[in-house]
Amino acid sequence: MERVVVTGMGVVSCVGNNVQAFWDSLVNGRSGIARVSSFDPSPLSSQIAGEVKGFEIDAKYTKRMARFSQFAFCAANEALRHAGLFDDGRSLNGIPPERIGVSVGTGIGGEPFLEEQHQKFLDKGPGRFHPLTVPIVITNMAAANVAIHAQLMGPNICLSTACATGNHSIGAALDQIHSGRADAMVAGGCESTVTPFAMAGYAQLKALSTRNDDPQGASRPFSLGRDGFVLSEGAGVLLLESLTSARKRGAVIYAELAGQGLSSDATHLTAPHPQALGAIYAIRQALQDARVNSDEVDYINAHGTSTQLNDALETKAIKDVFGPHSGKLMVSSIKSMVGHGLGAASALEAVASVLTLHEGVIPPTINLHEPDPALDLDFVPNQAREHDVRVLLSNSFAFGGHNAVLVFKKFE
């Protein structure tokens, strides 16, 4: 089977709007969480979020793209340029446009734009809101806009599996290359739902941290005092490419995507399986798909949401799968710094995973000053750690019981 490698990356996030800024923030343990600034959050129980700051895009795109599409568009363009495949809308280096596809998903889509236009509908009546509202807000438009503006005519996929969207989208791209339908795929996830309605919805589920007086310390995965996740936004994109194609054009290879594992908890709308069976199945399947033994894994980029149930059950799943080797594993959650980006979350974590392999540095779990004694793995607390990681897992476990785990390897 054709090996698949990563030759480009792109990021829009609350800690940086390009790969270098994103990585610098992670390895230095900088949080992007702050009091919400895009509206007055005072009526809400949770008033903090990981909002994207300093984001700039040509005004001609804002008229036809919701914010989630804008994020995906910019992250994809960065990944294509990073891979040496794109310049001013042209596919380069001999790969025909019909051999480059897109697999970019989102959990919710253009909710802020839809809320805005719905209010205009209520205030002014039919025909007085944006005529392109429907095609702007629907979830597939991030993938569509990436393909349209980069002129990529290969397979075009949009998956929506809540917090697992990024990993599912990257896994689907892996399958397209394995099947021979594409030589390269732009793959990842995006999200932008920092609105009063969305935040109130998550607050009603008791899912959000209410540590409003300490925004940067609010997301604290695996900590005894964790009280919920912090909503954030952004996009993460990988350029996946067959090894044959990458070698043919002399591309820089940052990592290998070796396999994936997928499962369903089949249990509850929002809670993980009480015995973590879905997570266990996904991790085991990912190792099998990648042909990796459990004792070969050095590091796990955890789902690590900072909720009571997720962090406890993810720890249980890791210990059940890895047994005695779990004591040697390093595990960390970048959500401690970037919050929970929903459909963008695991895509940003995939970028961080690739950089971990390429740079030899493991980003920390910040805010871990009061460890939960029931959670006894090495969570790389508070400071990045230099380590020559050879094999890692990136976990993602979503509402609805959608589980997706990716295995990345150092390229050799």
N, C-alpha and C positions, 0 to 999 in steps of 0.2 A: 504494500500500500504506500502511496506517495506520502512522504513526510511533509508536514506543514510547519512553517516558521513565521516569526513575526519580523517584519522589515520596516514597520513604521508605527508611530503612536501619535495620538492627539488628545488634548484635554481642555475642558472648560470646567472650572471648579471654584469653590469658595476660598481655596488657598492658592489659586494661580490659574491663569487662563492660557497656559501653554505647558508643555511637558516639563521644561526645566524649572519653571517657577513652582509647579506642583510638587516635583520631586524635592526641591530645596526645602519647601515647607515641611514635607513629611519627614525627611531625615533630621530636620532641626526641631521636630516636635511642635510646630506652630499650628494652633487651632484657627479655623476660619469661622467659628461660631460667634455670633453677636446678636444684640437685640435687633429685631426686625426693623428695617428702615424703609421698606417699600409701602408700608401702610402703618397706621397706629394700632399696635397690637394690644393696647391696654385692656380691652374687654376680655381677652383670651387668658386661659389659665397657663398656657405655654406661650411665651412672648419672644422666643429666641429661635434662630434658624441659621443655616449655612447658606446665605445669599451670595450669588456671584456678584463680584464687585469689579468695576473698571472694564466691563465688557463692552467692546465696540464692534459694530458691524455696519457696513454701508447701508444707508437709509433705503436704498432701492429694494433691499431684501426684507426689511421690517414690515413693509406693506403687504407682503404675501406669505410671511412666515410667522407662526406663533413662536414664543420664546424657546420652547423645547426644540423646535426645528432649527432655530438660529444657532443654538448650542451645538447640535449635531453637525450642522453645516460647517461651522468653524473648526470643530474637533476633527472632522473627516478631512477637511482641506489640509490641516496641519499634518495628519497622518500620511496623506498622499504625498505631500511635499517632503516630509521626513523620509519616506521610502523612495524618493526620486522618481515617482510615477506621474507627477502632476505639475503643470505649470500653466497658469492662465487658461484653465479649462481644457487642456489637451492631455491625453494619455501619452506617456512617453516610454522610451526604452523598448519599443517593439511589442508590447502586449496589446493586442487588439481590444478596443473598448467592449466588445461583446464577451470577452474573456475575464472581465473585471466586474464583480457583482457587489451588492450591498446587502448587509443584514444588520439593520439598526432598529432597535425596538424602543418602546417607552411604556411605562406603566399606565399612565393616564392620558397623556397627550396635551392638547391645548386648553386645559381647564381655565387658566386666567383669562385667556382671550374669549372663551365661551362665556364666562361669567360677565365679562365686560359687555359683550354684544347682547347677552340676554337682558341685561339691565337697560340697554338702549331700546330693546324690543318692548319691555314693560313701560318705559317712560314715553316713547315716541310712537310705538305701534309698528305693525308689519311694514317691511320695505324701508325702514329707516336705520337699519344696522348694516354692517359690512356685507356686501353681496357675496364675498368669498368665504364667509364664516365656516361653512361645512368643510370645504377642502382644506382650510387652514387648520382646523382643530383636530381632524381625525388622525388616529395614531400612526397610520402608515406614511404620513406626509414628511416625517423626518427622513426616512429612507428614500422617499421619492425626491425630495429636494437635493439630497446628496447626489443621487444619480443624475438628476436633470442638470445640475450646475457643473458636475464633473464629466458629464457625457459618458457615463458608465452604463453599458447596455447588457451586462450579464444578469444573472439571477438577482431578483430584488425581493427581499423578505422583510416582513415586520412581525415580530413576536411581542406579545404583551403578557408577561407572567409576573407582574408586580416586582418585588425586590430581586427576583431571579432573572429578570429580563436580559440584563447584560450578558450573563453567562450562557443563557439559552441562545441568545443571538450569536455569540461567538462560537458556540458549539454547532449551531446550524450552518455557519460559514465553514467551519471545519469539514462538515459533511459534504458541502457543495464542492470543495476542492478534492476531497477523497473520492467523490463520485466521478470526477473529471468534468463537471459542468462549468468549472471556472478555474482559472490559474491564480487569481487573487481575489480577495474579498475585503471590503471595508466593513468592519464588524464592531458592534458595541451597543451602547444604550444612552438614553438621554431623559431628562425630566426637568420640569419647572412647574411646581404646584404650591409655591409659598404664597398662599392667599388666605384671607380670613376664613372663608368657608372650608377650605381643605384642612387648615390647621385645627379648626373647631371640630371637624370630623374625626381626625386622629385623636384629639383630646377627649372626645366622647368615648373612645375605645380605651382610655387611660393608657395610651401607648407613648405619649410624649413626656419628656422631662419637664418639670416645672421649676427647675433650678434657675429662675430668671435673674437672680442676683449674682450669678456666677456663670455667664454664658460659656466662656472658654473651658470651664471645668465641668460643664453639664453632661457631656457625653463621656461616660466612664465605663466602658465595657469591662466585664469580669471583676468590677469593684464591688465591695460589700454594699456601698451606698448608691448603687445604680438605681435610677428611678424612671427610666424610659429613654427612647431615642430622641435625637434632635433632627428635625426635618431639614433637608438641604436640597440643592439643585445642581445641575451641571450636565456634563457629557464626557464619556470616555470612549475612545475608538482605537482599535488595532487595525493595522494592515496585515492581513494574513496572506501568505503566498506559498505556493508549492515550492519545495526545495529545488526542483528542477528549474523553475522559472527564476527563482532568486539567484541561483548560481549562474544561470545563463546571462543575466544582466549585471552580475557582479555586485549585488546588493549587500549592504551591511545587514547581518542577521543578529537580532537581539536575544532571541530565545526560540525554543521549539514548543509548539502546542502539541502535546503528546497524546491527550485523550480527554474524555469527558464521562461523567456519570450523571444520570437523570433518574429521578424517582418522584413519587407522590406520597405524602403522609396519609392521604385519604381519611382524614380524621376531623378537621375543624377549620372554620373559616380563617381564624387568626392565630390560633395556638399551635405550636409544634406537636408532633406525635409525643405522647407522654413517656414513651420509652425510647424516643429519638430514632425509631426504626427507619423512617424515610431518609434521614440524614445518613444513617449507617449504610443503608443500601446504596445511596448515591456515591458515598466515598469509596466503598468497595468496588462498585462498578467502574468508577473513574480509574482506580489503580489497575483493575483488570484490563480496561480499554487501553491504557498507556503501557501495559506490560511492565509495570513497576511493582516491586515488592514493597511492602509497608515499611520495612527497615531501611529503604533507600531514601525515604522522604526526610528532608531536613527542616522544612518550614511549612506552616499553614497560614495563609492570609485568611483570617477568620471572618465569618459573617458578622459576629461580634457587635450586636446592635445596642447594647447597654440596657436591655430589658432583662427582667428577672428570669423568665422562662427560656428565652433564646440562649443566653450565655451559659446557663446551667446545662441545658440539653445538648448544646453544641460541644461542651466539654465532655459530657457523657459519651457522645458519639465518637469523639476522637479517642477517648480512652478505650472504648469497646473495640474499635477497629485496630488500633495500634498496640494495644496491650502494653507490655513492658517498654516498648520503644517510645510510647507517649511521653515518658520521662525525659527522653533525649530531644524531643521535638521543641522547636521554637514556634510560638503562635502569637500573632498580634492582629489588632484591628485598627485599620486606618479611620474607621468611623469615629474614633476618639478625637480625630482632628477635623475631618470633613463632614461629620454628621451622616445621616442616612439619606442618600440620594434616590431612593426608590428604584425606578427603572434605570437610573444612571449608576447606582451603587456598585454592583459587581463589575460593571465596565471600567469604572475608575479603579477598582481593586485589581482588575486584570492588568491595567497599565502599571500599577504599583508593583504587581508580581513580576512582570517582565523586567522592570527596572531593578528590582531586587536581585534577580539572576545576573543581569548585565553589569550592575555596579558593585555587587558584593556587599550590599548594606541592607539590613532588615529594618524597616520603619518601626517605631515603637508603638505600644499602647500607652498613650499619655493618660494622665489623671488617675493612674493606678497607684494611689498612695495608701489605700486601705484595702488590701486584697481580701477577697471572699475566701475564707478558709476551706469552704466546700469545693472551690475551684482551684486545683493544685497543679496546673500546668505552668510552663515557662512562658508567660505572656509578654516577654520583652518589655518590662515596665519602664516607661518614662524617657528612656534614651535609646536612640538607634544603636544597632550593633553590627559591626563588621563581621561578615561570615561568608565564606565561599559556598553559597547555596547551589546545589546541583539539581535537586528536584523539589518542587513545591506544589501544594494544592491551594486552590482558591475556592472557598466555600460560599454558597449562596442558598439561603432557605427562605422562602417567600410566603406571604399570606396565601391562603388556599392550599398550602402544603406542597407548593412547587419547589423542588430541590434540584440544584444544578451545581456540579463540582467540576472544575477544570484542573488538569495536570499540566504544568509547564516544566520544561527541563532546560538546563543550560545547554546551549547548542555546541555540539562537538562534531 
